[in-house]
Amino acid sequence: MKAASIKEIKSELETLPPSKLLEVCLRMAKFKKDNKELLSYLLFEEQDEEEYINNIKQEVEALFLDLNTKNLYIAKKNIRKIIRIANKFIKYSGIKTTEIAVLIYLINKINLSKLPLDKSAALANLYAALIKKATSAIDTLHEDLQYDYKKELAQSTK
């Protein structure tokens, strides 16, 4: 079965009555956890982006508490999982400042974890990719915001 284009879906959704639209949204939320999380963000958390960022930071903090720093292989897998979860939450928001705040927080947490990045090429590459992603996101912002975030990123990477 071929999926319809976004334009076709949008035009069809515009023709639906509100009760049918509600039914479609609820049915879609039942099928996948990601759909339910996105719907939760749109309904409850989109209005207060600062609180959403704090919730992401708390989630990341909890994941870092379980980080295994004794075995670099396990640590690498844990860091990848944390980054994957953070990227999912960043994608729900779609706001560059949220993305930058979360990425800088991740960089800080990796630095505070005292993982020997120089002993694992994979960990070093993950860390470098995070910095590169944060830098490229910062470059899309207005110059005044760029200055503030670049300063914050520089402090995080020391």
Backbone as a ProteinNet text record, in pm:
[ID]
protein_1_A
[PRIMARY]
MKAASIKEIKSELETLPPSKLLEVCLRMAKFKKDNKELLSYLLFEEQDEEEYINNIKQEVEALFLDLNTKNLYIAKKNIRKIIRIANKFIKYSGIKTTEIAVLIYLINKINLSKLPLDKSAALANLYAALIKKATSAIDTLHEDLQYDYKKELAQSTK
[TERTIARY]
83.3	0	88	62.9	140.9	79.9	164.5	117.5	86.7	-14.1	-51.9	47.8	53.8	143.6	86.2	171.2	128.7	17.3	29.2	-71.4	-206.8	-206.8	-331	-391.5	-306.1	-354.2	-413.3	-344.8	-392.4	-529.1	-544.5	-672.6	-784.4	-752.2	-852.7	-889.6	-790.1	-817.2	-903.5	-885.8	-965.9	-1113.2	-1143.4	-1282.7	-1351.8	-1274.6	-1333.1	-1402.5	-1514.3	-1577.7	-1491.2	-1504.2	-1419.4	-1426	-1541.1	-1551.9	-1471.2	-1476.8	-1400.1	-1250.4	-1213.3	-1072.8	-1018.4	-1098.3	-1059.9	-1040	-1130.3	-1121.3	-993.9	-960	-839.9	-714.6	-710.4	-592.8	-574.3	-682.7	-673	-632	-683.8	-646.5	-499	-451.2	-310.9	-220.8	-264	-184.3	-172.6	-270.4	-268.1	-163.7	-126.3	-41.8	106.2	154.2	297.1	324.6	421.5	456.9	503.6	577.2	624.9	508.3	402.9	285.8	220.6	212.1	152.4	238.2	370.2	459.4	450.5	445.5	432.8	300	194.1	63.1	61.9	126.6	136.9	211.8	320.3	395.5	307.6	240.6	160	44.5	-13.4	-129.1	-92.9	12.3	38.1	164.8	266	395.8	440.4	375.3	417.6	406.7	312.3	291.5	404.1	470.5	577	705.2	780.1	900.5	1010.1	1019.1	1119.6	1096.1	971.3	937.6	967.5	941.9	971.3	1121.6	1202.3	1347.8	1391.2	1332.1	1365.4	1326.6	1213.1	1172.3	1270.5	1317.5	1417.3	1545.3	1586.8	1708.9	1696.1	1579.6	1557.8	1565.1	1507.3	1511.4	1656	1732.1	1872.6	1952.5	1923.6	1991.6	1969.4	1846	1815.2	1889.1	1898.7	1970.8	2120.7	2175.4	2318.2	2350.6	2252.6	2276.4	2301.4	2242.8	2260.5	2378.9	2455.2	2566	2676.1	2718.9	2825.8	2958.2	3037.6	3164.3	3281.5	3257.2	3366.6	3403.9	3304.3	3326.3	3296	3396.4	3378.3	3278.4	3274.1	3179.9	3035.7	3008.5	2874.4	2845.6	2945.1	2927.4	2890.6	2957.3	2928.8	2784.9	2740.9	2603.3	2503.7	2534.1	2447.1	2440.6	2555.2	2558.8	2477.5	2491.9	2413.4	2264.1	2225.2	2084.3	2034.7	2113.3	2076.2	2062.4	2156.8	2151.9	2030	2000	1883.5	1754.2	1741.3	1622.3	1613.9	1726.5	1728	1692	1743.3	1712	1563.9	1503.4	1360.3	1281.1	1317.1	1247.6	1275.1	1395.7	1430.2	1344.7	1327.6	1249.6	1103.8	1049	910.9	895.2	989.9	981.3	1001.9	1110.3	1139.3	1189.8	1218	1266.3	1417.6	1490.5	1637.3	1693.2	1633.9	1687.1	1671.3	1562.9	1544.8	1652.3	1675.3	1778	1914.4	1949.2	2080.1	2093.1	1988.7	1993.5	2013.3	1943.1	1954.4	2091.6	2140.7	2272.1	2383.6	2376.4	2478.3	2470.6	2349.6	2333.9	2395.3	2372.1	2432.6	2584.8	2640.1	2785.3	2837.2	2767.1	2806	2803.4	2696.8	2684.3	2793.5	2829.2	2937.2	3068.9	3091.8	3214.3	3216.7	3102.6	3096.5	3104.4	3074.9	3078.2	3221.3	3317.4	3459.8	3493.8	3421.9	3454.6	3585.1	3672.7	3798.3	3774.6	3737.9	3706.4	3826.9	3947.1	4067.5	4100.8	4041.2	4069.2	3972.8	3867.9	3769.7	3741.1	3778	3754.5	3604.8	3524.5	3380.1	3320	3361.9	3312.7	3358.9	3482.3	3534.5	3456.8	3423.2	3346.5	3204.2	3142.6	3009.5	3011.8	3112.1	3126.7	3150.9	3237.9	3265.9	3141.7	3063.8	2940.9	2839.3	2831.9	2742.3	2783.5	2913.3	2963	2936	2958.8	2934.6	2786.9	2701.1	2556.6	2512.1	2564.1	2529.6	2579.5	2700.6	2757.7	2677.4	2638.8	2561.7	2422.4	2363.4	2234	2247.2	2355.9	2380.5	2397.1	2460.8	2486	2358.5	2247.2	2121.2	2046.2	2092	2022.9	2067	1997.2	2032.9	2168.3	2240.1	2377.5	2388.5	2291.8	2297.7	2285.5	2193.8	2178.3	2298.5	2354.2	2473.1	2585	2607.3	2714.3	2694	2570.8	2542.3	2560.4	2506	2515.1	2656.9	2730	2869.2	2952.7	2925.1	2995.3	2962	2836.3	2793.7	2852.9	2857	2916.1	3065.6	3134.1	3277.7	3304.7	3218.8	3236.1	3209.4	3118.8	3083	3193.8	3265.9	3366.4	3502.3	3515.7	3646.3	3672.2
-117.5	0	124.2	215	337.3	446.8	514.1	621.7	746.2	818.8	942	1052.5	1153	1265.2	1352.6	1437.4	1527.8	1619.9	1667	1756.8	1686.4	1561.4	1485.1	1459.8	1427.8	1404.3	1532.4	1645.3	1773.6	1807.9	1792.7	1827.6	1734.9	1609.7	1516.3	1548.2	1584.4	1619.1	1745	1837.6	1960.7	1932.9	1823.9	1792	1714.1	1658.8	1576.3	1660.9	1612.1	1680.9	1662.1	1751.8	1744	1610.1	1548.2	1420.5	1310.9	1310.4	1211.7	1239.8	1368.1	1407.3	1360.9	1376.6	1329.9	1178	1107.5	961.5	918.2	987.6	955.5	978.9	1091.6	1122.7	1018.9	982.3	883.1	746.7	710.1	582.2	581.3	692	702.2	694.9	757.3	757	617.2	531.7	396.1	307.8	339.5	248.5	258.1	374	387.2	480.8	445.2	526.1	664.6	673.2	802.7	895.1	840.4	921	975.6	890.8	933.2	1040.3	1023.7	1123.3	1256.4	1252.4	1375.9	1443.3	1368.5	1424.2	1484.6	1418.9	1472	1604.6	1610	1735.3	1846.5	1818.3	1919.8	1968.9	1879.5	1917.5	1980.7	1930.8	1970.5	2052.3	2033.1	2092.6	2200.3	2213	2309.4	2453.6	2479.6	2616.1	2664.2	2574.1	2611.8	2538.8	2600	2536.1	2521.1	2618.2	2609.3	2486.6	2462.9	2346.3	2217.8	2219.2	2103.3	2074.5	2179.6	2163.4	2106.8	2156.9	2105.3	1958.3	1920	1779	1690.2	1738.8	1663.4	1649.8	1758.2	1754.8	1656.7	1651.6	1556.6	1412.4	1389.6	1256.4	1216.1	1308.6	1282.2	1260	1339.3	1324.3	1184.3	1137.2	1003.3	896	915.1	817.9	819.6	937	945.7	884.6	879	815.1	665.9	606.3	463.8	435	536.7	521.1	434.1	335.5	246.8	307	358.9	421.2	324.3	205.2	107.5	42.1	14.5	-52.9	45.7	78.4	179	134.8	4.9	-44.3	-20.5	-55.1	-34.5	115.2	193.8	339	398.9	352.5	401.5	370	248.6	209.9	294.3	318.9	401.8	545.4	600.3	737.8	745.6	646.7	645.3	642.6	562.9	554.9	690.2	755	885.2	987.8	987.4	1081.1	1053.2	927	890	940.4	923.7	970	1122.2	1189.2	1336.1	1387.9	1324.1	1366.9	1350.8	1247	1226.1	1341.4	1381.9	1493.2	1625.4	1642.2	1762.5	1769.2	1655.1	1649.4	1687.2	1648.2	1684.3	1835.2	1902.5	2047.3	2120.4	2089.8	2156.2	2298.3	2342.3	2478.2	2471.2	2555.3	2550.1	2578.4	2671.8	2703.5	2584.4	2509.8	2388.7	2287.2	2269.5	2175.8	2212.4	2339	2383.5	2365.5	2401.8	2388	2242.9	2152.1	2009.6	1955.3	1993.8	1945.7	1995.8	2121.2	2174.2	2102.7	2072.2	1997.8	1857.9	1792.3	1660.4	1668.2	1769.3	1787.1	1806.2	1887.3	1907.1	1776.2	1699.1	1573.9	1474	1470.5	1380.6	1425.2	1555.6	1605.8	1573.6	1588	1561.5	1412.9	1327.8	1183.3	1130.2	1210.4	1173.1	1048.6	1029.1	918	949.1	851.2	874.3	875.4	990.5	1001.7	972.1	997.3	974.6	825.6	740.2	596.7	520.7	587.5	522.7	614.3	568.1	648.2	668.9	568.1	579.5	685.3	685.4	788.4	927.5	937.7	1066.5	1116.2	1024.5	1062.3	1104.8	1034.8	1074	1214.7	1240	1370.3	1479.2	1451.8	1548.7	1574.2	1470	1485.9	1572.7	1556	1641.2	1787.9	1811.5	1950.1	2007.6	1927.2	1972.4	2002.4	1915.9	1936.2	2063.3	2084.8	2204.8	2330.1	2323.4	2438.5	2471.5	2370.6	2397	2450.1	2406.7	2460	2605.2	2635.7	2773.4	2866.4	2818.1	2901.9	2944.1	2876.9	2913.1	3023.6	3059.8	3159.1	3301.1	3397.8	3538.5	3562.1	3663.4	3688.3	3706.8	3776.6	3798.7	3665.8	3582.6	3451.9	3362.7	3374.9	3296.3	3323.7	3449.7	3486.7	3421.6	3431.2	3375	3223.4	3157	3010.6	2962.2	3034.8	2995.2	3008.4	3112.3	3130.8	3015.2	2979	2869.8	2736.4	2715.2	2593	2586.7	2698.8	2703.3	2668.7	2716.5	2683.9	2536.1	2477.9	2336.5	2243.6	2284	2193.9	2206.1	2291.1	2305.3	2187.6
0	0	0	-91.8	-103.9	-15.9	60.4	147.3	64.3	107	38.3	72.1	-12.3	13.9	125.3	180.6	287.7	238	116.2	59.1	51.1	5.3	-4.5	134	229.3	366.1	423.6	403.4	454.9	396.4	266.3	204.4	252.7	275.6	326.4	470.7	552.4	692.3	702.8	609.7	610.8	585.4	517.5	486.4	598.2	691.1	797	902.9	956.9	1070.9	1196.2	1295.2	1415.9	1489	1494.6	1566.1	1495.8	1363.8	1286.7	1297.8	1299.4	1314.8	1449.7	1554.3	1687.1	1686.8	1623.5	1613.8	1540.8	1432.1	1354.9	1439.1	1511	1594.5	1704.8	1770.1	1877.8	1824.6	1710.3	1651.4	1613.2	1559	1521	1644.6	1754.5	1877.5	1936.8	1911.7	1966.7	1899.7	1777.1	1701.1	1733.4	1766.7	1786.9	1904	1984.1	2100.1	2056.6	1946.3	1896.8	1862.7	1801.8	1769.5	1895.9	1998	2124.1	2191	2187.7	2246.8	2173.4	2041	1963.4	1993.1	1999.3	2030.5	2170.6	2265.4	2402	2402.9	2326.3	2317.8	2260.2	2149.4	2082.3	2168.9	2246.9	2327.5	2461.4	2525.7	2663.4	2685.4	2602.3	2633.6	2536.6	2424.3	2322.7	2372.4	2462.9	2511	2601.8	2671.8	2765.2	2726.1	2635.7	2581.4	2688.1	2779.6	2886.3	2974.4	3007.9	3088.9	3011.9	2882.2	2797.2	2797.4	2784.8	2788.6	2923.8	3031.3	3164.6	3179.4	3120.3	3125	3048.3	2933.6	2857	2938.6	3002.1	3083	3199.4	3261.7	3370.7	3319.5	3202.3	3142.3	3112	3055.1	3023.2	3150.9	3252.6	3382	3438.7	3431.8	3481.9	3402.5	3272	3188.4	3218.2	3246.6	3278.1	3414.3	3504.7	3634.3	3617.4	3513	3485.9	3394.2	3359.4	3265.6	3326.6	3251.3	3293.8	3245.8	3337.8	3300.4	3311.2	3357.7	3373.6	3240.7	3158.9	3032.1	2919	2838.7	2733.4	2626.6	2599.4	2499	2544.8	2670.5	2726.6	2737.2	2776	2787.2	2651.6	2547.4	2412.4	2373.5	2402.8	2371.3	2450.7	2577.6	2661.2	2610.1	2570.8	2518.4	2389.3	2302.6	2178.1	2207.1	2306.1	2343.4	2394.6	2478.2	2533.2	2420.1	2327.7	2215	2127.9	2105.7	2024	2088.8	2219.6	2291	2287.9	2311.1	2308.6	2169.4	2065.5	1928.3	1897.1	1952.1	1931.2	1992.2	2114.7	2179.4	2107.8	2056.5	1980.3	1854.1	1790.3	1666.2	1691.5	1805.8	1837	1844.3	1903.8	1920.4	1788.5	1720.4	1594.2	1610.1	1731.5	1757.3	1778.6	1705	1709	1847.9	1921.6	2054	2149.9	2134.1	2214.1	2178.2	2049	2002.9	2060	2052.7	2099.9	2250.2	2324.5	2470.5	2511.2	2445.7	2479.7	2439.5	2321.2	2276.8	2368.7	2408.2	2499.8	2634.1	2678.3	2802.7	2791.3	2677.3	2654.4	2657.1	2591.6	2589.9	2731.6	2811.1	2951.2	3029.3	3010.5	3084.6	3045.4	2919.1	2876.7	2939.2	2943.5	3007	3156.1	3222.7	3366.5	3400.1	3303.4	3328	3341	3301	3310.8	3229.8	3119.9	3030.5	2957.8	2945.7	2873.3	2721.7	2668.9	2526.6	2438.4	2490.2	2411.1	2395.8	2479.9	2472.2	2381.5	2337.6	2250.7	2132.3	2014.7	1893.9	1870.6	1901	1880.7	1971.8	2098.5	2191.2	2149.2	2107.3	2062.6	1940.3	1850.1	1731.7	1768	1863.2	1909.6	1967.7	2049.9	2113.3	2008.5	1912.3	1805.7	1720.2	1695.6	1616.5	1690.6	1823.3	1902.1	1893.1	1904.3	1895.9	1757.3	1654.4	1517.6	1494.1	1546.5	1530.9	1604.5	1723.8	1800.3	1728.5	1675.6	1604.4	1480.1	1405.3	1284	1317.2	1428.4	1470.6	1516.1	1583.3	1628.6	1509.1	1404.2	1286.2	1215	1240.2	1174.9	1249.2	1368.9	1450.2	1416.6	1476.2	1463.3	1530.4	1483.3	1529.8	1680.7	1741.5	1886.4	1962.1	1918.2	1981.6	1954.1	1834	1799.2	1898.6	1929.2	2020.2	2157	2209.5	2341.6	2343.9	2243.5	2240.8	2211.5	2126.8	2101.1	2227.6	2303.6	2431	2527.8	2533.3	2620.7	2575.4	2442.9	2389	2418.4	2405.9	2435.2	2581	2671.6	2813.4	2838.2	2761.5	2779.3	2732.7	2630.7	2572	2638.3	2736.7	2804.5	2894.7
[MASK]
++++++++++++++++++++++++++++++++++++++++++++++++++++++++++++++++++++++++++++++++++++++++++++++++++++++++++++++++++++++++++++++++++++++++++++++++++++++++++++++

